[in-house]
């Protein structure tokens, strides 16, 4: 009976201690958190035997943290041991590069990357993804290789003199800032590894948006005092559009009117003045810092002259029906036929 009472007492004592520890925020040793696992390792996976000066890194964890790197046989750390960034000289073997972190609470789980022998030179970059138009001075934008090649050790980016690479040089993605004098320029990228360097992929970057596409709306039959709708497709990167019409016309959007008229919408109504015969409508797209070339649509109040009349010229007998026709004329609402009797 005494042993049973003692057992109950010990159980109650342990339960009381556990409840007190939980109330004080104390966790059992088995539940103490180790250091957070480092993020993905950045650096080339395809390398050459005896290649030197190869950089690998992880994003640094907050606080005072040491990093323990393990390398393939024959590889050695030439700088950065114990930090989040190292430089490695390889031997003849390849394999996993791993890193653990320790902030004093215990080593983390490892983060690893597998290195292999580079089979050959990487493929040339297939395409560059990023804004081409409406890149204004002071704007920060990102450009990336569409399909990075795992066999590439690094990517070399060349930007216009009026742009600055803020981050990412050597990787498949860079962040750049357009300088105060930026207007346009070429952006280039090539891939390389220990086997060689590819040719460059090149795009042209502008601070102006692209020229609008074709203007939709009646090019003929724009009668004096008539109102007609004209529109374009939205232009990527454009913040507004400026419309121009012949003198005396009034251009109206849902919000305002004028001639010329700058508006954020892609469709406007134009009222033509009394006596209008012909002229041109223009539209340009605008960014926050520049404007595109203008798109033109020629306008006439009267339709154009019909084309040639088709039908028989000879052998037309009395009292017979014969068909004559012309191709339809854009904007024409009707056709007036006249016949002059011969002798």
C-alpha positions as CSV (number, residue, x, y, z in Angstrom):
1,X,0.0,0.0,0.0
2,X,2.9,2.4,0.8
3,X,4.5,1.7,-2.7
4,X,1.2,2.5,-4.4
5,X,0.8,5.8,-2.4
6,X,4.3,6.8,-3.3
7,X,3.7,6.1,-7.0
8,X,0.6,8.3,-6.9
9,X,2.6,11.0,-5.1
10,X,5.4,11.0,-7.8
11,X,2.9,11.1,-10.6
12,X,1.1,14.1,-9.1
13,X,4.5,15.8,-8.5
14,X,5.6,15.3,-12.1
15,X,2.2,16.5,-13.4
16,X,2.5,19.6,-11.2
17,X,6.0,20.3,-12.4
18,X,4.9,19.9,-16.0
19,X,2.0,22.3,-15.6
20,X,4.3,24.9,-13.8
21,X,6.9,24.6,-16.6
22,X,4.3,25.1,-19.3
23,X,2.9,28.1,-17.4
24,X,6.4,29.6,-17.3
25,X,6.9,29.0,-21.0
26,X,9.6,26.3,-20.4
27,X,9.7,23.6,-23.1
28,X,11.0,20.1,-22.6
29,X,14.5,19.5,-24.0
30,X,13.0,17.3,-26.7
31,X,11.0,20.3,-28.0
32,X,13.7,23.0,-27.9
33,X,14.0,24.5,-31.4
34,X,17.4,24.2,-33.2
35,X,18.7,26.9,-35.5
36,X,16.6,27.5,-38.6
37,X,17.7,25.7,-41.7
38,X,19.5,27.9,-44.2
39,X,17.8,28.7,-47.4
40,X,18.7,27.3,-50.8
41,X,22.4,27.4,-51.8
42,X,23.1,29.6,-54.8
43,X,26.0,28.7,-57.1
44,X,26.8,26.6,-60.1
45,X,25.9,22.9,-60.2
46,X,27.9,22.1,-63.3
47,X,31.7,22.5,-62.7
48,X,35.0,21.3,-64.1
49,X,37.6,19.1,-62.4
50,X,40.2,21.3,-60.7
51,X,38.1,24.5,-61.2
52,X,39.0,27.2,-58.8
53,X,37.3,30.3,-57.3
54,X,33.7,29.0,-57.5
55,X,31.3,30.9,-55.2
56,X,28.4,29.4,-53.2
57,X,26.2,31.2,-50.7
58,X,23.0,31.1,-48.7
59,X,21.0,34.1,-47.4
60,X,22.4,35.1,-44.0
61,X,20.2,34.2,-41.0
62,X,19.5,36.9,-38.4
63,X,21.7,37.1,-35.3
64,X,25.1,35.6,-34.5
65,X,25.2,32.5,-36.7
66,X,28.1,30.3,-37.8
67,X,27.9,28.1,-40.9
68,X,29.5,24.7,-41.3
69,X,30.1,23.7,-44.9
70,X,30.8,20.2,-46.2
71,X,32.3,19.7,-49.7
72,X,33.0,16.8,-52.1
73,X,36.2,14.9,-51.6
74,X,39.2,16.9,-52.9
75,X,37.4,20.3,-52.8
76,X,38.5,23.0,-50.3
77,X,37.2,26.3,-49.0
78,X,39.7,29.1,-49.9
79,X,37.7,31.9,-48.2
80,X,34.5,32.4,-46.2
81,X,34.7,29.4,-43.9
82,X,32.2,29.8,-41.1
83,X,30.2,32.4,-43.0
84,X,27.1,32.4,-45.3
85,X,29.3,32.8,-48.4
86,X,32.3,30.7,-49.5
87,X,34.7,30.4,-52.4
88,X,35.7,26.8,-53.4
89,X,38.5,25.2,-55.3
90,X,37.5,21.8,-56.7
91,X,39.5,18.6,-57.1
92,X,38.6,15.8,-59.4
93,X,35.4,14.7,-57.6
94,X,31.9,16.1,-57.6
95,X,28.9,15.7,-55.3
96,X,26.9,17.4,-52.6
97,X,27.8,20.8,-51.0
98,X,25.9,21.2,-47.8
99,X,25.7,23.8,-45.1
100,X,24.3,23.8,-41.6
101,X,23.7,26.9,-39.3
102,X,24.2,27.2,-35.6
103,X,23.1,30.3,-33.5
104,X,24.0,28.6,-30.2
105,X,20.8,26.6,-29.9
106,X,22.0,23.7,-31.9
107,X,22.9,22.9,-35.5
108,X,20.2,23.2,-38.1
109,X,19.2,20.6,-40.7
110,X,21.5,20.9,-43.8
111,X,20.7,22.7,-47.0
112,X,22.4,21.0,-49.9
113,X,23.2,21.4,-53.6
114,X,24.6,18.7,-55.9
115,X,27.5,19.5,-58.2
116,X,28.2,17.5,-61.4
117,X,30.8,17.5,-64.1
118,X,30.0,20.1,-66.8
119,X,29.3,18.2,-70.0
120,X,30.0,21.2,-72.3
121,X,29.4,24.8,-72.9
122,X,25.9,26.0,-71.8
123,X,23.1,26.9,-74.3
124,X,22.8,30.5,-75.3
125,X,20.1,32.4,-73.4
126,X,16.8,31.8,-75.2
127,X,15.0,35.0,-74.3
128,X,15.1,37.9,-71.9
129,X,12.0,38.6,-69.9
130,X,11.4,42.1,-68.7
131,X,10.0,45.5,-69.7
132,X,11.1,46.8,-73.1
133,X,9.0,50.0,-73.3
134,X,8.1,52.7,-70.8
135,X,11.2,52.3,-68.7
136,X,11.5,55.7,-67.1
137,X,14.5,57.4,-65.5
138,X,14.7,56.4,-61.8
139,X,12.6,53.3,-62.3
140,X,13.9,50.0,-60.9
141,X,13.0,46.9,-63.1
142,X,13.9,43.2,-63.3
143,X,15.2,41.2,-66.2
144,X,15.5,37.4,-66.4
145,X,16.7,34.7,-68.7
146,X,13.4,32.9,-69.7
147,X,14.9,29.4,-69.4
148,X,18.1,29.2,-67.3
149,X,20.5,26.4,-68.3
150,X,21.5,24.2,-65.4
151,X,24.8,23.7,-67.1
152,X,25.6,27.5,-66.9
153,X,27.9,28.6,-64.1
154,X,27.1,32.3,-64.5
155,X,25.4,34.9,-66.6
156,X,27.1,38.0,-67.7
157,X,24.8,41.0,-68.1
158,X,25.7,44.2,-70.0
159,X,23.3,47.1,-69.6
160,X,23.3,50.6,-71.3
161,X,25.7,53.1,-69.8
162,X,22.7,55.0,-68.3
163,X,21.5,52.0,-66.4
164,X,23.0,50.5,-63.2
165,X,22.8,46.8,-62.1
166,X,21.7,46.8,-58.5
167,X,21.8,43.1,-57.9
168,X,22.0,39.7,-59.6
169,X,25.1,40.0,-61.8
170,X,26.3,36.5,-62.5
171,X,22.8,35.0,-62.0
172,X,19.9,34.5,-64.4
173,X,18.0,37.5,-63.0
174,X,19.1,41.0,-62.4
175,X,17.6,44.2,-61.0
176,X,18.5,47.4,-62.7
177,X,17.8,51.1,-62.2
178,X,17.4,53.5,-65.1
179,X,19.5,56.6,-64.6
180,X,18.4,60.3,-65.1
181,X,19.6,60.4,-68.7
182,X,18.2,57.0,-69.8
183,X,16.3,57.2,-73.1
184,X,17.0,53.8,-74.8
185,X,19.7,51.2,-75.1
186,X,20.7,47.6,-75.6
187,X,20.6,45.1,-72.8
188,X,22.7,41.9,-73.3
189,X,23.3,38.6,-71.5
190,X,25.6,35.6,-72.2
191,X,26.0,32.3,-70.3
192,X,29.3,30.7,-69.3
193,X,30.8,27.8,-67.5
194,X,34.3,26.3,-67.3
195,X,33.8,24.9,-70.8
196,X,33.2,28.3,-72.5
197,X,31.0,31.3,-73.1
198,X,27.9,31.6,-75.3
199,X,26.9,34.3,-77.7
200,X,24.8,37.2,-76.4
201,X,21.0,37.6,-76.3
202,X,20.2,41.2,-77.0
203,X,17.0,43.3,-76.5
204,X,16.4,47.1,-76.9
205,X,14.9,49.0,-74.1
206,X,13.1,52.3,-74.5
207,X,11.7,54.9,-72.1
208,X,8.8,55.6,-74.5
209,X,5.9,53.2,-75.0
210,X,5.4,51.4,-78.4
211,X,3.5,53.1,-81.2
212,X,-0.3,52.4,-81.0
213,X,-1.7,49.9,-83.5
214,X,-4.2,50.6,-86.2
215,X,-7.0,53.1,-85.5
216,X,-10.4,51.6,-85.8
217,X,-13.2,53.8,-87.1
218,X,-14.7,55.1,-90.4
219,X,-12.0,56.5,-92.7
220,X,-14.6,57.8,-95.1
221,X,-18.1,59.2,-94.8
222,X,-17.2,61.4,-91.9
223,X,-19.9,64.0,-92.6
224,X,-19.8,67.6,-91.4
225,X,-21.4,68.0,-88.0
226,X,-21.4,64.1,-87.6
227,X,-19.9,62.3,-84.6
228,X,-18.0,59.1,-85.0
229,X,-16.1,56.7,-82.7
230,X,-12.4,55.9,-83.1
231,X,-10.4,53.5,-81.0
232,X,-7.1,51.6,-80.6
233,X,-6.0,48.6,-78.6
234,X,-4.3,49.3,-75.3
235,X,-0.6,49.7,-75.4
236,X,1.5,47.8,-72.7
237,X,3.2,50.3,-70.4
238,X,1.2,53.3,-71.6
239,X,-0.3,55.5,-69.0
240,X,-2.3,57.8,-71.4
241,X,-3.0,58.5,-75.0
242,X,-3.1,61.8,-76.9
243,X,-5.5,62.2,-79.8
244,X,-5.2,64.8,-82.6
245,X,-7.9,65.6,-85.2
246,X,-8.3,68.2,-88.0
247,X,-8.9,71.8,-87.1
248,X,-12.4,72.5,-85.9
249,X,-13.0,68.9,-84.7
250,X,-14.0,68.2,-81.1
251,X,-12.5,65.0,-79.5
252,X,-14.5,63.7,-76.5
253,X,-13.8,61.0,-74.0
254,X,-16.2,60.0,-71.2
255,X,-14.5,62.5,-68.9
256,X,-13.3,65.5,-71.0
257,X,-13.0,66.9,-74.5
258,X,-10.6,69.0,-76.5
259,X,-8.3,68.9,-79.6
260,X,-5.8,67.6,-79.0
261,X,-7.0,65.4,-76.1
262,X,-5.0,63.4,-73.6
263,X,-7.0,60.6,-71.9
264,X,-6.5,57.3,-70.3
265,X,-9.1,55.6,-72.4
266,X,-8.5,54.0,-75.8
267,X,-11.7,55.1,-77.5
268,X,-12.9,58.6,-78.3
269,X,-15.8,60.3,-80.2
270,X,-14.9,62.9,-82.8
271,X,-17.3,65.5,-84.1
272,X,-16.4,67.0,-87.4
273,X,-17.1,70.7,-88.2
274,X,-19.3,72.1,-90.9
275,X,-17.5,72.2,-94.2
276,X,-15.1,69.3,-93.4
277,X,-13.7,67.6,-96.5
278,X,-10.7,65.6,-95.5
279,X,-7.8,65.4,-93.0
280,X,-6.0,63.0,-90.6
281,X,-6.5,61.6,-87.1
282,X,-3.4,60.8,-85.1
283,X,-2.9,59.1,-81.7
284,X,0.3,58.6,-79.6
285,X,0.8,56.5,-76.4
286,X,2.4,58.2,-73.4
287,X,4.5,56.8,-70.5
288,X,5.4,58.7,-67.4
289,X,8.5,60.2,-69.2
290,X,8.1,60.0,-73.0
291,X,5.7,59.5,-75.9
292,X,5.6,57.1,-78.9
293,X,5.5,57.9,-82.5
294,X,2.0,58.9,-83.8
295,X,-0.4,56.5,-85.6
296,X,-2.3,58.1,-88.5
297,X,-5.7,57.5,-90.1
298,X,-6.7,59.5,-93.1
299,X,-10.3,60.7,-93.1
300,X,-12.6,61.9,-95.9
301,X,-16.1,63.2,-95.7
302,X,-17.0,61.8,-99.1
303,X,-16.2,58.2,-100.1
304,X,-13.5,57.5,-102.7
305,X,-14.3,57.2,-106.3
306,X,-15.6,53.7,-107.2
307,X,-13.2,51.4,-109.1
308,X,-13.8,50.2,-112.6
309,X,-17.3,49.2,-113.7
310,X,-17.5,45.5,-114.7
311,X,-19.9,44.1,-117.2
312,X,-20.2,43.5,-121.0
313,X,-19.2,46.3,-123.4
314,X,-20.2,44.7,-126.6
315,X,-23.0,42.5,-127.9
316,X,-25.7,44.1,-125.7
317,X,-29.0,43.5,-127.6
318,X,-32.2,45.5,-127.3
319,X,-34.7,44.5,-124.7
320,X,-32.2,42.3,-122.7
321,X,-31.1,42.6,-119.1
322,X,-27.4,42.9,-118.4
323,X,-25.6,43.2,-115.0
324,X,-23.0,45.8,-114.2
325,X,-21.2,46.2,-110.9
326,X,-18.3,47.7,-108.9
327,X,-16.4,46.6,-105.9
328,X,-17.9,48.0,-102.7
329,X,-16.5,51.3,-101.4
330,X,-15.6,51.6,-97.7
331,X,-17.9,54.1,-96.0
332,X,-20.3,54.4,-98.9
333,X,-24.0,54.1,-97.9
334,X,-25.4,54.0,-101.5
335,X,-24.4,54.2,-105.1
336,X,-25.9,56.4,-107.9
337,X,-25.9,54.9,-111.4
338,X,-26.4,57.0,-114.5
339,X,-26.7,55.8,-118.1
340,X,-26.0,58.0,-121.1
341,X,-27.7,56.7,-124.3
342,X,-25.4,56.4,-127.3
343,X,-26.2,57.1,-130.9
